[in-house]
């Protein structure tokens, strides 16, 4: 199984940015370990991070359609979660199931973070479990058949 992890703005700074919210461990270090762990289960992870909305959309299209399509996508769109109809539309335009993740509990933060414009396009959301939100999303993709029609 192939799963793409797509990260949005400022997630390249996890480990140094607001450690009281995001912790002290770098996202790259965590994802390196996670990739090694899930490889034992036959899961191949690809990773992408961009601070640019259009690049995130391009990556969703690239891994979500045609011969390059992955089996599932873990998406942390960062602040674009709350502002981007374009990312929501991109999710709706691709085939693999997308699980929205957030490291922090966005519902316990500022009111603007309580609304996700992408959640309705995703198969599910996992928030507030720190970096383990990524592991939980992968577990959901592995455990749940997504033929909901």
Backbone as a printed PyTorch tensor [residue, N CA C, xyz], in Angstrom:
tensor([[[  0.8470,  -1.1770,   0.0000],
         [  0.0000,   0.0000,   0.0000],
         [  0.8900,   1.2360,   0.0000]],

        [[  0.4870,   2.2370,  -0.7660],
         [  1.2310,   3.5000,  -0.8210],
         [  0.3650,   4.6240,  -0.2580]],

        [[  0.9280,   5.3530,   0.6700],
         [  0.2270,   6.4720,   1.3030],
         [  1.0900,   7.7130,   1.1730]],

        [[  0.4660,   8.7980,   0.7340],
         [  1.1520,  10.0890,   0.6390],
         [  0.8110,  10.9240,   1.8610]],

        [[  1.8250,  11.5400,   2.4330],
         [  1.6290,  12.5180,   3.5050],
         [  1.9210,  13.8840,   2.9040]],

        [[  0.9250,  14.7540,   2.9630],
         [  1.0560,  16.0970,   2.4040],
         [  0.8710,  17.1000,   3.5320]],

        [[  1.8640,  17.9490,   3.6970],
         [  1.8440,  18.9520,   4.7610],
         [  1.8680,  20.3540,   4.1860]],

        [[  1.1170,  21.2290,   4.8350],
         [  0.9970,  22.6040,   4.3930],
         [  1.9120,  23.5690,   5.1200]],

        [[  1.5110,  24.8280,   5.1450],
         [  2.3820,  25.9060,   5.6030],
         [  2.8230,  25.7640,   7.0480]],

        [[  4.0790,  26.0970,   7.2420],
         [  4.7430,  26.1820,   8.5410],
         [  5.0140,  24.8420,   9.2110]],

        [[  4.5790,  23.7570,   8.6110],
         [  4.8330,  22.4560,   9.2250],
         [  6.2950,  22.0450,   9.1140]],

        [[  7.0380,  22.6940,   8.2450],
         [  8.4840,  22.4860,   8.1890],
         [  9.1690,  23.0230,   9.4460]],

        [[  8.4590,  23.8040,  10.2450],
         [  9.0260,  24.4010,  11.4570],
         [  8.6480,  23.6580,  12.7390]],

        [[  7.9040,  22.5530,  12.6030],
         [  7.5240,  21.7900,  13.7940],
         [  8.7950,  21.3260,  14.5020]],

        [[  8.8000,  21.5000,  15.7900],
         [  9.9700,  21.1860,  16.6100],
         [ 10.6340,  22.4450,  17.1270]],

        [[ 10.4500,  23.5400,  16.3840],
         [ 10.9830,  24.8330,  16.8320],
         [  9.8990,  25.8840,  16.9340]],

        [[  8.8220,  25.7460,  16.1910],
         [  7.7190,  26.7060,  16.1930],
         [  6.7340,  26.3600,  17.3090]],

        [[  6.4580,  27.3010,  18.1770],
         [  5.4640,  27.1270,  19.2380],
         [  5.5290,  25.7350,  19.8700]],

        [[  6.6330,  25.4170,  20.5230],
         [  6.7680,  24.0650,  21.0930],
         [  5.6890,  23.7330,  22.1220]],

        [[  5.0980,  24.7360,  22.7430],
         [  4.0180,  24.4760,  23.6970],
         [  2.7700,  23.9340,  22.9940]],

        [[  2.6530,  24.1760,  21.6920],
         [  1.5320,  23.6710,  20.9020],
         [  1.9320,  22.4240,  20.1230]],

        [[  3.1030,  22.4570,  19.4840],
         [  3.5020,  21.4210,  18.5340],
         [  4.5950,  20.4850,  19.0440]],

        [[  5.1420,  20.7430,  20.2180],
         [  6.1810,  19.8970,  20.7740],
         [  7.5640,  20.2820,  20.2870]],

        [[  8.5560,  19.5320,  20.7380],
         [  9.9630,  19.8200,  20.4310],
         [ 10.5610,  18.9100,  19.3730]],

        [[  9.8500,  17.8790,  18.9900],
         [ 10.3790,  16.9270,  18.0070],
         [ 10.0800,  17.4180,  16.5990]],

        [[ 11.0530,  17.3100,  15.7120],
         [ 10.8260,  17.7560,  14.3390],
         [  9.8870,  16.7780,  13.6300]],

        [[  9.0940,  17.3140,  12.7420],
         [  8.1770,  16.4880,  11.9740],
         [  8.9520,  15.5150,  11.0870]],

        [[ 10.0540,  15.9640,  10.5140],
         [ 10.8710,  15.0710,   9.6780],
         [ 11.3790,  13.8710,  10.4700]],

        [[ 11.8790,  14.1080,  11.6870],
         [ 12.3480,  12.9960,  12.5200],
         [ 11.2170,  12.0230,  12.8200]],

        [[ 10.0610,  12.5660,  13.1790],
         [  8.9150,  11.7090,  13.4800],
         [  8.5110,  10.8920,  12.2570]],

        [[  8.4170,  11.5450,  11.1000],
         [  7.9750,  10.8470,   9.8990],
         [  8.9980,   9.8250,   9.4120]],

        [[ 10.2900,  10.0800,   9.6450],
         [ 11.3100,   9.0750,   9.3290],
         [ 11.0450,   7.7960,  10.1150]],

        [[ 10.7990,   7.9360,  11.3960],
         [ 10.5310,   6.7920,  12.2650],
         [  9.2200,   6.1010,  11.8710]],

        [[  8.2010,   6.8960,  11.5960],
         [  6.9170,   6.3450,  11.1970],
         [  7.0480,   5.5560,   9.8940]],

        [[  7.7840,   6.0830,   8.9310],
         [  7.9860,   5.3810,   7.6570],
         [  8.6540,   4.0310,   7.8790]],

        [[  9.6410,   3.9920,   8.7570],
         [ 10.3180,   2.7320,   9.0590],
         [  9.3500,   1.7470,   9.7260]],

        [[  8.5290,   2.2420,  10.6370],
         [  7.5760,   1.3720,  11.3310],
         [  6.5340,   0.7860,  10.3810]],

        [[  5.9470,   1.6140,   9.5340],
         [  4.8760,   1.1240,   8.6630],
         [  5.4140,   0.3170,   7.4860]],

        [[  6.6850,   0.4980,   7.1480],
         [  7.2870,  -0.3060,   6.0790],
         [  7.2330,  -1.7820,   6.4440]],

        [[  7.3020,  -2.0880,   7.7310],
         [  7.2190,  -3.4750,   8.1910],
         [  5.8390,  -4.0770,   7.9150]],

        [[  4.8550,  -3.2130,   7.7120],
         [  3.4960,  -3.6640,   7.3920],
         [  3.2210,  -3.5890,   5.8930]],

        [[  4.2630,  -3.3250,   5.1100],
         [  4.1060,  -3.2400,   3.6650],
         [  3.5740,  -1.9110,   3.1690]],

        [[  3.7370,  -0.8700,   3.9760],
         [  3.2580,   0.4590,   3.6050],
         [  4.4390,   1.3280,   3.1960]],

        [[  4.3270,   1.9300,   2.0380],
         [  5.3320,   2.8660,   1.5510],
         [  4.7780,   4.2840,   1.7080]],

        [[  5.5140,   5.1310,   2.4110],
         [  5.0980,   6.5270,   2.5880],
         [  5.8760,   7.4310,   1.6490]],

        [[  5.1640,   8.3780,   1.0580],
         [  5.8070,   9.4870,   0.3670],
         [  5.4690,  10.7370,   1.1490]],

        [[  6.3310,  11.7460,   1.0500],
         [  6.1210,  12.9740,   1.8220],
         [  6.2850,  14.1930,   0.9340]],

        [[  5.4910,  15.1940,   1.2640],
         [  5.5580,  16.4650,   0.5510],
         [  5.1650,  17.5580,   1.5360]],

        [[  5.8610,  18.6870,   1.4760],
         [  5.5070,  19.8530,   2.2960],
         [  5.6930,  21.0950,   1.4520]],

        [[  4.7250,  22.0070,   1.5630],
         [  4.8550,  23.2970,   0.8920],
         [  4.1320,  24.3630,   1.6940]],

        [[  4.6620,  25.5620,   1.6180],
         [  4.0100,  26.7260,   2.2140],
         [  3.0940,  27.4190,   1.2180]],

        [[  2.9380,  26.8400,   0.0250],
         [  2.1880,  27.4660,  -1.0590],
         [  0.9590,  26.6410,  -1.4220]],

        [[ -0.1790,  27.2820,  -1.4030],
         [ -1.4490,  26.6050,  -1.6490],
         [ -1.4680,  25.8740,  -2.9970]],

        [[ -1.0260,  26.5460,  -4.0520],
         [ -1.0470,  25.9280,  -5.3740],
         [ -0.1860,  24.6900,  -5.4590]],

        [[  0.9560,  24.6900,  -4.7710],
         [  1.8300,  23.5210,  -4.7780],
         [  1.1590,  22.3380,  -4.0750]],

        [[  0.4130,  22.6110,  -3.0220],
         [ -0.3220,  21.5440,  -2.3230],
         [ -1.3830,  20.9610,  -3.2440]],

        [[ -2.0890,  21.8180,  -3.9610],
         [ -3.1050,  21.3590,  -4.9140],
         [ -2.4580,  20.5370,  -6.0140]],

        [[ -1.3410,  21.0120,  -6.5560],
         [ -0.6360,  20.2530,  -7.5930],
         [ -0.2270,  18.8750,  -7.0880]],

        [[  0.2340,  18.7920,  -5.8350],
         [  0.6450,  17.4960,  -5.2830],
         [ -0.5610,  16.5810,  -5.0850]],

        [[ -1.6830,  17.1250,  -4.6300],
         [ -2.9030,  16.3140,  -4.5090],
         [ -3.2770,  15.7410,  -5.8710]],

        [[ -3.2300,  16.5610,  -6.9100],
         [ -3.5380,  16.0750,  -8.2600],
         [ -2.5330,  15.0080,  -8.6920]],

        [[ -1.2620,  15.2500,  -8.4290],
         [ -0.2090,  14.3370,  -8.8790],
         [ -0.3640,  12.9540,  -8.2630]],

        [[ -0.5980,  12.8810,  -6.9480],
         [ -0.6660,  11.5760,  -6.2720],
         [ -2.0790,  11.0190,  -6.2090]],

        [[ -3.0480,  11.7950,  -6.6590],
         [ -4.4350,  11.3750,  -6.5210],
         [ -5.1210,  10.9040,  -7.7800]],

        [[ -4.4050,  10.9660,  -8.9160],
         [ -5.0520,  10.5940, -10.1700],
         [ -4.1090,   9.7760, -11.0350]],

        [[ -4.6900,   8.8800, -11.8060],
         [ -3.9450,   8.1700, -12.8240],
         [ -2.9570,   7.1580, -12.2920]],

        [[ -1.9150,   6.9290, -13.0920],
         [ -0.9380,   5.8870, -12.8060],
         [ -0.1530,   6.1390, -11.5240]],

        [[ -0.0190,   7.3890, -11.1160],
         [  0.7410,   7.7090,  -9.9040],
         [ -0.1100,   7.6610,  -8.6370]],

        [[ -1.3920,   7.3860,  -8.7840],
         [ -2.2930,   7.4650,  -7.6370],
         [ -1.8510,   6.5460,  -6.5020]],

        [[ -1.8690,   7.0930,  -5.3070],
         [ -1.5730,   6.3390,  -4.0960],
         [ -2.8730,   5.7200,  -3.5880]],

        [[ -2.7670,   4.9000,  -2.5530],
         [ -3.9420,   4.2410,  -1.9870],
         [ -4.6580,   5.0990,  -0.9530]],

        [[ -3.9700,   6.0900,  -0.4220],
         [ -4.5610,   6.9830,   0.5640],
         [ -3.6600,   8.1840,   0.7810]],

        [[ -4.2460,   9.2350,   1.3230],
         [ -3.5120,  10.4790,   1.5680],
         [ -3.7950,  10.9520,   2.9830]],

        [[ -2.7350,  11.3200,   3.6830],
         [ -2.8270,  11.9800,   4.9820],
         [ -2.4840,  13.4420,   4.7210]],

        [[ -3.4200,  14.3340,   5.0130],
         [ -3.2520,  15.7480,   4.6840],
         [ -3.3380,  16.6130,   5.9330]],

        [[ -2.2520,  17.3340,   6.2080],
         [ -2.2700,  18.3930,   7.2100],
         [ -2.1030,  19.6780,   6.4260]],

        [[ -3.2060,  20.3180,   6.1270],
         [ -3.1970,  21.5340,   5.3050],
         [ -2.8370,  22.7720,   6.1170]],

        [[ -2.5370,  22.5840,   7.4080],
         [ -2.1880,  23.7350,   8.2330],
         [ -3.3020,  24.7650,   8.2110]],

        [[ -2.9350,  26.0280,   8.1920],
         [ -3.9300,  27.1080,   8.2210],
         [ -4.8140,  27.1290,   6.9820]],

        [[ -4.3760,  26.5100,   5.8770],
         [ -5.2360,  26.4420,   4.6910],
         [ -6.5010,  25.6380,   4.9640]],

        [[ -6.4830,  24.8230,   5.9960],
         [ -7.6730,  24.0760,   6.4070],
         [ -8.8580,  25.0010,   6.5770]],

        [[ -8.6010,  26.1850,   7.0920],
         [ -9.6660,  27.1030,   7.4790],
         [ -9.9730,  28.1480,   6.4180]],

        [[ -9.2410,  28.1100,   5.3000],
         [ -9.3940,  29.1830,   4.3130],
         [ -9.5080,  28.7130,   2.8710]],

        [[ -9.2180,  27.4560,   2.5710],
         [ -9.0270,  27.0650,   1.1770],
         [-10.1280,  26.1760,   0.6100]],

        [[-11.0330,  26.8050,  -0.1280],
         [-12.0020,  26.0340,  -0.9020],
         [-11.3030,  25.3200,  -2.0570]],

        [[-10.2130,  25.9080,  -2.5310],
         [ -9.4780,  25.3040,  -3.6410],
         [ -8.8900,  23.9480,  -3.2470]],

        [[ -8.3690,  23.8300,  -2.0400],
         [ -7.8540,  22.5310,  -1.5820],
         [ -9.0100,  21.5510,  -1.3930]],

        [[-10.1270,  22.0090,  -0.8650],
         [-11.3030,  21.1390,  -0.7330],
         [-11.7430,  20.6270,  -2.0940]],

        [[-11.7710,  21.5000,  -3.0910],
         [-12.1530,  21.0840,  -4.4400],
         [-11.1560,  20.0760,  -5.0080]],

        [[ -9.8690,  20.2740,  -4.7380],
         [ -8.8500,  19.3430,  -5.2170],
         [ -9.0500,  17.9640,  -4.5940]],

        [[ -9.3950,  17.9220,  -3.3200],
         [ -9.6470,  16.6360,  -2.6460],
         [-10.8260,  15.9320,  -3.3060]],

        [[-11.8750,  16.6920,  -3.6090],
         [-13.0620,  16.0980,  -4.2370],
         [-12.7750,  15.5900,  -5.6540]],

        [[-11.7280,  16.1150,  -6.2840],
         [-11.4200,  15.7730,  -7.6720],
         [-10.5160,  14.5500,  -7.8210]],

        [[-10.0800,  13.9800,  -6.7040],
         [ -9.1580,  12.8430,  -6.7820],
         [ -9.8150,  11.5890,  -6.2260]],

        [[ -9.1710,  10.4560,  -6.4790],
         [ -9.7570,   9.1690,  -6.1050],
         [ -9.4190,   8.6550,  -4.7090]],

        [[ -8.1540,   8.7310,  -4.2540],
         [ -7.8370,   8.0950,  -2.9710],
         [ -8.5300,   8.7890,  -1.7870]],

        [[ -8.8340,   8.0220,  -0.7430],
         [ -9.3780,   8.6470,   0.4630],
         [ -8.3330,   9.5470,   1.1100]],

        [[ -8.8120,  10.6690,   1.6300],
         [ -7.9510,  11.6510,   2.3010],
         [ -8.3880,  11.7490,   3.7470]],

        [[ -7.4220,  11.6410,   4.6530],
         [ -7.6860,  11.8450,   6.0780],
         [ -7.0120,  13.1470,   6.4860]],

        [[ -7.8020,  14.0610,   7.0070],
         [ -7.3080,  15.3470,   7.5050],
         [ -6.6950,  15.1390,   8.8790]],

        [[ -5.5110,  15.6870,   9.1020],
         [ -4.8860,  15.5970,  10.4220],
         [ -4.4390,  16.9780,  10.8910]],

        [[ -4.4180,  17.1020,  12.2040],
         [ -3.8450,  18.2810,  12.8610],
         [ -3.1360,  17.8130,  14.1180]],

        [[ -1.9660,  18.3570,  14.3440],
         [ -1.1640,  17.9980,  15.5040],
         [ -1.8400,  18.4890,  16.7820]],

        [[ -2.3150,  19.7230,  16.7480],
         [ -2.9860,  20.2980,  17.9180],
         [ -4.4850,  20.0330,  17.8310]],

        [[ -5.1720,  20.2240,  18.9390],
         [ -6.6280,  20.1490,  18.9470],
         [ -7.1370,  21.5110,  18.4940]],

        [[ -7.4460,  21.6150,  17.2140],
         [ -7.8560,  22.9060,  16.6540],
         [ -9.1320,  23.4310,  17.3120]],

        [[ -9.9380,  22.5700,  17.8820],
         [-11.1910,  22.9870,  18.5200],
         [-10.9640,  23.6160,  19.8930]],

        [[ -9.7660,  23.4750,  20.4260],
         [ -9.4150,  24.0830,  21.7130],
         [ -8.6030,  25.3640,  21.5150]],

        [[ -8.4800,  25.7880,  20.2650],
         [ -7.6770,  26.9740,  19.9500],
         [ -8.5890,  28.1320,  19.5310]],

        [[ -8.0540,  29.0840,  18.8340],
         [ -8.8200,  30.2630,  18.4250],
         [-10.0550,  29.8480,  17.6210]],

        [[-11.1050,  30.6420,  17.7220],
         [-12.3760,  30.3110,  17.0760],
         [-12.2390,  30.1080,  15.5730]],

        [[-11.3790,  30.8640,  14.9270],
         [-11.2210,  30.7200,  13.4720],
         [-10.7390,  29.3250,  13.0840]],

        [[-10.0610,  28.6510,  14.0010],
         [ -9.5520,  27.3020,  13.7170],
         [-10.6110,  26.2110,  13.9440]],

        [[-11.7730,  26.5800,  14.4230],
         [-12.8120,  25.5930,  14.7030],
         [-13.5190,  25.1110,  13.4430]],

        [[-13.3850,  25.8400,  12.3430],
         [-14.0540,  25.4730,  11.1000],
         [-13.0330,  24.9820,  10.0820]],

        [[-13.2860,  23.8050,   9.5640],
         [-12.4440,  23.2360,   8.5140],
         [-13.2170,  23.2770,   7.1990]],

        [[-12.6590,  23.9580,   6.2170],
         [-13.2800,  23.9830,   4.8980],
         [-12.9840,  22.7130,   4.1110]],

        [[-12.0090,  21.9200,   4.5670],
         [-11.6670,  20.7020,   3.8410],
         [-12.2920,  19.4410,   4.4430]],

        [[-12.7760,  19.5110,   5.6740],
         [-13.2740,  18.3100,   6.3640],
         [-14.3670,  17.5980,   5.5840]],

        [[-15.2700,  18.3520,   4.9890],
         [-16.3680,  17.7440,   4.2420],
         [-15.9200,  16.9890,   3.0040]],

        [[-14.7360,  17.2930,   2.5060],
         [-14.1990,  16.6000,   1.3370],
         [-13.3620,  15.3910,   1.7400]],

        [[-13.0160,  15.3020,   3.0160],
         [-12.1630,  14.2180,   3.5170],
         [-13.0030,  13.0610,   4.0400]],

        [[-12.3920,  11.9010,   4.1440],
         [-13.0770,  10.7270,   4.6890],
         [-13.1660,  10.7740,   6.1980]],

        [[-12.2930,  11.5600,   6.8330],
         [-12.3090,  11.6910,   8.2720],
         [-11.2540,  12.6730,   8.7160]],

        [[-11.3070,  13.0260,   9.9940],
         [-10.3560,  13.9780,  10.5700],
         [ -9.8270,  13.4380,  11.8860]],

        [[ -8.5380,  13.6440,  12.1120],
         [ -7.9010,  13.2620,  13.3690],
         [ -7.1640,  14.4910,  13.8750]],

        [[ -7.5270,  14.9500,  15.0620],
         [ -6.9420,  16.1780,  15.5950],
         [ -6.5480,  15.9940,  17.0480]],

        [[ -5.4650,  16.6670,  17.4240],
         [ -5.1390,  16.8050,  18.8310],
         [ -4.3020,  15.7160,  19.4620]],

        [[ -3.7770,  14.7910,  18.7000],
         [ -2.9800,  13.7120,  19.2680],
         [ -1.4900,  13.9160,  19.0230]],

        [[ -1.0950,  15.1590,  18.8550],
         [  0.3000,  15.4580,  18.6040],
         [  0.7450,  14.8320,  17.2970]],

        [[  2.0140,  14.5310,  17.2000],
         [  2.5330,  13.9310,  15.9830],
         [  1.9150,  12.5600,  15.7130]],

        [[  1.4270,  11.9040,  16.7520],
         [  0.7830,  10.6020,  16.5510],
         [ -0.5160,  10.7060,  15.7530]],

        [[ -0.9970,  11.9240,  15.4910],
         [ -2.1500,  12.0800,  14.6050],
         [ -1.8550,  11.4570,  13.2420]],

        [[ -0.6070,  11.5410,  12.7960],
         [ -0.2170,  10.9380,  11.5170],
         [ -0.3180,   9.4160,  11.5780]],

        [[  0.1690,   8.8250,  12.6320],
         [  0.0970,   7.3630,  12.8000],
         [ -1.3640,   6.9110,  12.8510]],

        [[ -2.1870,   7.6370,  13.5700],
         [ -3.5980,   7.2810,  13.6730],
         [ -4.2930,   7.3790,  12.3200]],

        [[ -3.9290,   8.3580,  11.5180],
         [ -4.5120,   8.4900,  10.1800],
         [ -4.1210,   7.3060,   9.3040]],

        [[ -2.8710,   6.9020,   9.3870],
         [ -2.4230,   5.7390,   8.6070],
         [ -3.1500,   4.4810,   9.0730]],

        [[ -3.3070,   4.3380,  10.3760],
         [ -4.0490,   3.1820,  10.9020],
         [ -5.4770,   3.1760,  10.3640]],

        [[ -6.0990,   4.3490,  10.2960],
         [ -7.4650,   4.4380,   9.7650],
         [ -7.4980,   4.0380,   8.2950]],

        [[ -6.5150,   4.4870,   7.5250],
         [ -6.4810,   4.1160,   6.1090],
         [ -6.2590,   2.6180,   5.9240]],

        [[ -5.4610,   2.0170,   6.7860],
         [ -5.1960,   0.5800,   6.6860],
         [ -6.3850,  -0.2710,   7.1440]],

        [[ -7.1400,   0.2200,   8.1110],
         [ -8.1850,  -0.5850,   8.7320],
         [ -9.5410,  -0.4400,   8.0990]],

        [[ -9.8070,   0.6620,   7.4740],
         [-11.1610,   0.9670,   7.0390],
         [-11.2970,   0.8770,   5.5290]],

        [[-12.1900,   0.0260,   5.0400],
         [-12.4970,   0.0830,   3.6120],
         [-13.3420,   1.3440,   3.3680]],

        [[-13.0170,   2.0770,   2.3310],
         [-13.6850,   3.3580,   2.1100],
         [-14.6790,   3.3310,   0.9550]],

        [[-15.2640,   2.1810,   0.6980],
         [-16.3130,   2.1070,  -0.3160],
         [-17.6260,   2.4850,   0.3590]],

        [[-17.8750,   3.7740,   0.4700],
         [-19.0330,   4.2550,   1.2400],
         [-20.2480,   4.4880,   0.3700]],

        [[-20.1700,   4.2200,  -0.9170],
         [-21.3040,   4.4700,  -1.7990],
         [-22.2350,   3.3110,  -1.8380]]])
